[in-house]
Every structure is written in C-alpha cells, then in structure tokens.
Amino acid sequence: MTEPSKALERALELGRTIEPRLGAQDLERLQRQIRDRSAKARLGTPMRFAVVMAAAALLFAGSREAWLRGTHVEAVAAGAPTAVAAAVSSVSAPAPPGRLPSPLVLSDRSRVQPRDSGTELSVVEDSPTNVRVKLTRGRGHFEVAPGTERVFSVLAGGVEVTVLGTVFDVEVVADRVGVDVERGSVRVNWKLGAAELTAGQSGWFPPLVVDERRDTPPRAPGPPAPAASSIEASTPESAQSLLKQADAARAGGDAALGAQLLRRVLREHAKDPRASLAALTLGRLLLTELHRPAEAAAAFAQVELHAPGSPFADDALAHQAEAWQAAGQAAKAQQLATSYLKRYPSGRHARHMRALAESE
Amino acid sequence: MVKNEHSSPGDLDQLYKDYCRYVAAILLRIGGRRGELEDSIQDVFAEATAGIAQVRQPEAIRGWLATIAVRVARRTLRRRRLARLIGLTPSTSEYESLADPAASPFDRALLARLYRALDRLPVDDRVAYVLHHVEGETLDAVAALCGCSGTTAKRRILRARLALEELLADD
C-alpha cells in the first residue's frame, strides 16, 4: 500500500497515544458494576425484559440522552453504584504451584510478567505521562511499549528503574535488586547513586561497596602480585571480594562462575555475616538461572545454618519449598511449606506456602 | 477442554485487573468517545464472564478479550450510525479531549478531525483501519479480530485509507 499523507500520518501517531485515563477508583467502580450486572443477568428474563421495554419507551419518546446512553438505561434501572475505596491494580501471589501468575497488561500495551509464582507486583500509577509499578517481592519481566512519551518506572526496595521503550527484568533478593536489560536502556537510581544499563547489561543494586583497606592485608612494596585469573587461586580472598566477583560474573552472564564464587564464600568464610546472603543468592541463582532446583534447595537450607534467625530466613525457607517443588519432590515441598506456616503464619510468603501445603 | 485459571469468580476479578486497561485502550481507540467507554468496558467483561470457561488455552485469553472488545466496539458504532439516521445526532465535541492533555491545540484539533472523519466511514472499514494503523495489528490479526478473511480485511483498510485521505484533505 502507498504511504498515507502527512496529516493522516500525524493524526495516526496521535491516535496511538490515546489513553483511557482510568484511575484506581474508576477501575474499582467498574468492577463492582460488572459484578452487579453479572449477578442481575442470572436473575433471568423478567428484569431484563423490563429494562428493554423501558429503553424502547424512552426511544420512542425521542429521548436523545437515553438512546446514547445505551446500557446506561440498564444501569439506571439497576440502581446507582456505591462509592468505593481507592484500590491499586495488582498482580500478586499466589498462582497455583508450578504456574506463573497472569501478566499485567497496561493501557499502552506494556506488559509486566511475574517470573515466579511468589512474585508480588502492583501498579502505583498509570497516567498519560507516568507509569509506576512496584515490585515488592520476586522477579518481574517488563516489556515497555515503545513509541510513547510516558515515563515507565519500576520501584523495588530503595531502587527505582526508569525506562522508555525497552525490555528488562527486575528481581528482589533480600535487600538487593537485580536489573537485567534485554533491549533498550534503563536508568537505575538508589539513595547514594545512579547507573545506566544498556542492552545486554545487568547488575545488582545498590552495588557492594568494597573497602580494600579493610578487607585485604597491606602488600609489602615490591613487584605486584600476579593477577588471580583462576578461582582456585592459592591466595585467600576476602568475602567482600568474592561477593563482588560473583556479582560481576552474574552481570557478565556467567551464572556458573557466580555460583562457584558464592560456594567459596560459604566454604572459606562460613562465619562471615554475609554468608547467609551468599547462600540465599546462590540458591536463587541455582533455581532461576542454572535450573538446578535440588542444589538450590540445599543452598537455601544453608541460610539458617550460617545465621540462625537471619533476616533472610523466611525467604530462604519459602524458596527451599519452591525449589523442592520444582525438583519434583512434592512431599518435601509440602513439608517445608507447612513448617513455614508454623513459623511465619503471617509471613510474606504465607499465601503461597498455604497453596503449596494444600496442593495435591 | 482445559480449564483456565480465570474460571472461578475470584479469578474473574483477576481477569478484570489484568486486562481492563488493555480492553479500555482498544475500545477508546476504535470508538473515540470517553463518555461511552465505561459502558463498553462493562459490556466486554459481561460477555467475558459468560464465556471465559470456553477458552481452551489460558494464553489465548488476551486475544479472545480483544475479539470481544472489537465486537462491542462495532456494536456501539452501529448504534451511533442508527442514531444519526433517525435524527439523533450526537455531539462530536468530545473528540477534542481525546488527545493527551499536553498535546498542542493543533494536534488536538487534528486528532478530533480524524475521529470525525472515521465517523463517516462504514463501521467495518473503520474498525479494520484503526486496528491496523492505530493498534498496530497485522493483517492476519485484524482479520481474526474482525471475523473476516485476510483479503476482506485488506480491502476494508485500503478503502478506509482512501476515504480518510479525501476527508482530511477537504477539511
């Protein structure tokens, strides 16, 4: 087909940016009206017949407003909707074990897909100029529609990821937020800094701060030591350094190297306060990137081993149950889910664990 | 038949939450009238509530909802045309508020002109054209959404484009 004229092309560009501008209250009201309508539809024909006759009478009376309202006649006959409290659209856990929650599709056709069944997402704002999605837990995959002028932001912990027309993943693990850009570019902001990531880049934020003076012994003057090119270097490395290398390996796409480095932290620095975080990160890496769920379960089990009562303990126990489920060990998964519910009846993962414990 | 995740009442709420904005955007971009939008959304989800259990594949829900939205939009447009035929001519000033509030007066007026011109097209031509050139759907997808062949969809889109070129040139 030949190309349209400039005026038509410009008009079409504008047409693509038309937004419904439905706020949270509008959506909540509509939802109630839909429920009411569905309930009334089950009442049978007498109500519907009365409404249709009313509509016909209004039509013959020549009422322009009644005709144009169409189904408003039905809504008027059914009674006015009541005011409702504001609510935020959300995609939340739990989906049935082994299945992902449905994606969230925004008005500009941007899509937000939870990456695992424990992910919790909510839309904080969806206006013509701004979209803000909050990732409370888990991992989300974001496909932001190009060609719009809206600012799309993901809030996760103390980190904000801002994008314009791109595809990326954001993951929350304990107090760290991972960002992985597939297409386009994103800007990551946190309290003390900012970074830009382009396609193929990823990182964990806030980044680890390495204080070389604190963590490595001072070197005597002389020729520099050979670079540690192998992870089996004989010189012991600090936990901080190993964790930083593991981050870098994951950011560079080498999950296997990252896993090896994290295992070194657990082996060589078992008493380090960061060991439990290393175990949690190792478990996540084994489960979601290396797809070795049985090993992941073992890693998650080490979180409490290294730090009883760790702040990550409830995450680790829940993920351990999920890992055994993924490994096909349903009985173990249910047992752990039940343990979780005993220990953390109101925990963040309680809904999901309840579903897992009750699954067949 | 595979039971999909949205078949129970709680999941129908989730269906609404997941797809309401998506459905609203399709309806508004086809119809152009914010005043009709909420009724049309209700119509779509009322139909969806009745038919969701028939959807065989959960991953087909999005496309299925889009099909219902297109059907509802066509019904609304036909009702408008009938209203015009019997002398109940609705105001088109609503089209001025379609564009982004930050748009220039020129852009707002241009978009309103487009939708007034779309009002003058046959409903099927309008719907196919908007689906293809505004929503960005492929010809195959337009055909599926409109329930017609690919050839018919292509013909409607071309006819609409020629008419719009003429109408926008005349204004």
Interface residues (C-beta under 8 A of the other chain):
Chain A: M1 P4 S5 A7 L8 R10 A11 L12 L14 G15 R16 T17 I18 E19 P20 R21 L22 D26 L27 L30 Q31 Q33 I34 R37 S38 A41 G62 R64 W67 L68 R69 G70 T71 H72 A75 S89 S90 V91 A95 P96 R99 S102 P103 L104 V105 L106 S107 D108 R109 D126 P128 T129 E149
Chain B: E5 H6 D13 Q14 L15 Y16 K17 D18 Y19 C20 R21 Y22 A24 A25 L27 L28 R29 R34 E36 L37 E38 D39 I41 Q42 D43 F45 A46 T49 A50 P58 I61 R62 T76 R79 A83 L88 P90 L98 A99 D100 P101 A102 A103 D107 L110 L111 R113 L114 V130 H133 V134 G136 I157 L158 R161 L164 E165 L168 A169
